[in-house]
Amino acid sequence: MFPQPDIIAPGKAVLSAGALPYVGGECDPTKNPGANGKKDGVLSLQGTSMATPVVSGTAAIIRQYFEQGYYPSGKKNESDIYATPTGALIKAVLMNGAQFLNGVDNGGDGVTEIQPYDNNQNFGRLALQHSIYLPGKTDVQMTAWDKRAVKDQGFDVLPPVTIDTSDGCTYDKLSVTLVWVEPGSSPGCRNCVLNDLDLSVELGGKTYYPNGRDRPDRLNNAERVIISGVKNGDVATIKVHGYNLIQSRQKYSLVATGCFGGVANQNFVDQCSVFVCDESQSVRMATILMAIFIPLGVLCLCGVGMFFYRRKQQESNNYSGGV
């Protein structure tokens, strides 16, 4: 089965409510506390206790997105209300937009390189701006299918997905994620998927397989294909194969994101997202170098000053002796 966790979220120095049970009317401070600090009604902590609520809260927002009719236009519309999104659909949206990380920050011990779909990150860091469509506020548009079914040994070919950048969208990837609810397997099982579905995406005469593989994934019930460098007018064919089921048919959810005729993200036009332009490593290196070279510079200056002081003293003594 998949490495764990399925997905990761920011969990370091996250601000949350720090209730003061014996104080009434507490408000957010004018200045937030630092890491692991507490001030007024705000608390900063780190760990899974902070990352887990980030994922749960994001999942709640995705459910609200469907229930209040934001899909597919990205604007609230009563006629688009979908009141019963499945857990598989919400999971597919979450995992489809996740972004890979380059490494693990070990503080003073540097950064350890990590790989996509490994035990450190799996699908990567959740990113709502790569998961749903809000005009001018997210990078992608989304197409979703829920409660769809495929028969045992059968194929379900979904409607073609066409890349369309005509309205300004600039995202250059197509991401497709398949999720289905899998019944529990026997303890100690080796091939634990009981209803094995396979995702494949065809584009430009090439077939793409999920989760970084070059063949179908027989081990997991969440499968994602990411195709980079897609261009305007590219057409992708998405297929779901009911490879081996213990029942006659299996329901599933599937999500695709990319440029599908929407507008570009305007959120970071005049600034840089912290996840794109994180300079913490270079800042840390600069701090280390300053800590090394400033004391050395001070010692050098002291040494030079002492040299000239002694030289002046010697010249003064020689002058006095000559008289």
N, C-alpha and C positions, 0 to 999 in steps of 0.2 A: 504494500500500500504506500501512499504518499509519505514522504518525509513530513515531519511536523515542525512547526505549526503550519496550517493551511495558508495563513496570511499573517502579516505583522503590521503593527501600528506604532506611532510615536508613544513612548512611555517614559521619557526622561524629562524631568523638570516640567511636568504638566500641571497647570493650575486647575484647581477644582474648589468646590465649596468646603470650607473648614468651619463647620457649625460651632457656634459658641452657645451652648444650651442655657447659660445663665445670663446672657446679654440679649437685650431686646433692641431691634432696629439696626443691627449691624449692617454696614455697607461695604462695598468694595473699597479698598484703600486707594488713595491718589497715586501711590507707587506700589507696584506689585512686588511681593517678596522674591528673593533669589531662590536658587535651587535648594530644596529641602527646607525652605523657610515658611513661616506662617505670619500673617498680618491681618488683623481685623477678621473678616469672614472668608479669607482666601488662604488656601493651603497649596504648597508646591511639593509634589512627591514624584517618585519614579518607581518603575517596576511593572509587572503584569497587572497590578491593581489599578494602574492608570491606563495601560494600553488596552485592556479588555473593554472598559467602558467606551473607549474611542470607537472600537469596532461595533459594539452593540448600538451606540448612538448613530453611527453611520448607517447601519442596517435599518434602524427605525426611520431615518430620513428617506432611504430608498423605498421603503414600504409606503410612506406618506406621499412620495413622488407619484406612485401609481394610483393610490387611493384617492388623491385629490385631483387627478386628471392632468398631470404635467406631461405624461407620456402620450404621444411622441413629440409634441410641438415644443416642449420645454416651458410652456406657459399654462397656467391653471385654466382648465376648461372642463366644465361639468359634463359635457358630452363625451369626454375621454376618460371619465372615472373608471378605474378597474379596481373593484372592491376586494377581490380575492387573489392577490398575488401569492404564489406558493413560496415556501421556504427555499425551494430549489432555485426559483427565479431570483430571489433576493441574494442568495449565495452566488449565483452566476454573475450578477451585476457587480457585486463586491470583488470577486476574484478576477473578473475580466479586466477591470481597470487598474489592478495592482501594478506597481512599478518596481523593477528590479533595483536592488542596492548594489553598490560596488564593494562594500566591506563592512566590518564590524569595528566600531570605535572602542578601543581598549584603553582610552585615557592616555596616561603617560607611557603606556607600552605600545602605542602606535595603532595602526589599522590592519586588521587581518582581512585578506581578500576572500570574498565568497562568490559563489556561482548561482545562476538561476536554478530553481527547483532543488536546491540542496537543503540540508537539515537546519540551516540558519535562517533562510527566508522563504523557501518554497516559491509561491507565486509572487512574493514581494510585498512592498508596503502599499497599504490601501490608499487610493487616491480618487476622491469623489469627482475631481475635475476631469479625470480620464474615464469616468464610469457612466455618467448621465449627461443629458443635454439641457443646458440652460443658456439661451442665446446671449452671447457676449461674455459669459462667465465661466464656461468650461471649454475644453479643447476638442471634444468629440460630439458626434451625434450617435444615437443608439437605436438599434432595431432589436426587438425582443419577441420571442415566442415562448408561451407558457402552456403547460398541460398538453403538449404535443406528444404523439405516441409513434413508436416504431414496432413492427412485428418481428418475432424471432426469425433470424436469417434474412430479414428484409432490409431494404434501404428506404430512407426518407430523405428526399432531395428538397431542400428548402428553396424559396424564391431567390433568384440571383440578387446579389448585393453589388451595387455599382458605386464606385468612388466618384464623388461629385464635389469639386472645390469651387464651383462657379460663384458661390455667394461669399467667398472669402476664407473658408476653413483652410487651415494650413497644416493640419496633422498628417504625418506621412506614414502612419501605421494602420493596419487593419487587425483588429483583435476579435477573436471568436471563442466563446467559452460554452461548453456543454456541461450540464449538471443534472444528475438524477438521484432520487432517493433510493438507497440500496438497503435491502433487509440485512439483519444481522447474520454474520457467518458463524461457523462453528469455532470454538476456541482452538487455537493451535493450527488453524488452516494455513495452507501455503498458497493456494490460489483462491483468494477470498471473495472475489467479485462474483456474485451469483447471477446478475443480469448485466452482461458485458456489452456496453455500447461503444462504438468507435466513431470518433470525429475525424473528418478530413476536409480540407479546403483546397479547391482547385483554382488556380489563377495563373494566367500567362502560360498555359501548357505544363505547369508543374503542380504536383500534389504535395500539400503540406500536412504533416502529422503533428499531434499535440505534445506538449510538455517537454519540448526540446529533443524529441525523438525523431528518428527517420523511418519509423514504422508505427503501426497502431499500438496504442497503450492498452494492455490487457490487465492492468493492476489497479486502476483508480476510477472513481466515479465523478471526477471533476477533470475535464480535459480542456486545454486552451491552446489555440494556434495564434501566433503573432507573426504577421508578415510586414516587414519593414520596406520602405521605399516605394509604397504604392503611389500610383499617379492618377490624375484625373481621367476618367473614362474606363479605368480597369474594372473588370467584372469578375466577381468571385462566386463560385458554386460551392455551397456548403452541403455536405452529406453526413447523415447519421446512419450507421450500420448496426442493426441488431445482431451482433456477432454470435452471441450464445446466451439465451435466456432460459430461466427455469419456469417461465410462464409464456403465454402466447404473445403478449405485447408489454412494452414498458413505456411509461410516460416519462417525459424529460422537459427541461427548460433550456433555452439557448439564447445567448446574447451576442450581438455583433456591434462593435463600435469603430468609428472612423469618420471620414468626411463624407457625409451623405446629403450634402446640399445646405448645410447650416453655415452660420457666420462664425468668424474667428473669435477666440478668447481675447477680451480686451482688459482682463484683470491685471496683466503684468506688462502692459505696453510701455510704461515708463518706469518699471522696476523689475527686479529679478526674484523669482520664486526661490525661497530658501533651499528647496530640494534640488533646484537646477544649479544655483550658484552658491553652494555652500563652500565657504572659504575657511572653515574652522581648522582644517589641517594646516593650511598655509599660515594662518594666524598663530596656531600652536607652535609651528616651527619657528616663526619669527620671534615669538616670546622666548623660546628655548635659546635661540641664538643671541638675543639681547641679554638673557641671564648669564650667558657665557662671556660675551665680548665686552659688555659694559664694565664688569669688575676687572677684566684684563686691561681695558683701556685706562681705567683709573690707576691700576698698578703701574702701567707704563708711564703715565703722566707723573705719578709720584716718583718713579725711578729717574725720569729725566729731570724733574725738579730737584731731586736730591743730588744728582750729578752736577748740575750747574751751581747749586748752593755750595757744595764742597769745593768745586773749582774756584769759586769766588773767594771762599774762605782761605784757600791755599794761596791765591794771588795776593790777598790782603796780608797774610802772614809773611810772604816773601817780600812785599813792599816794606813792611815794618822792620824786617830783619835788615834790609838794605840800608835803611836810614841809620 
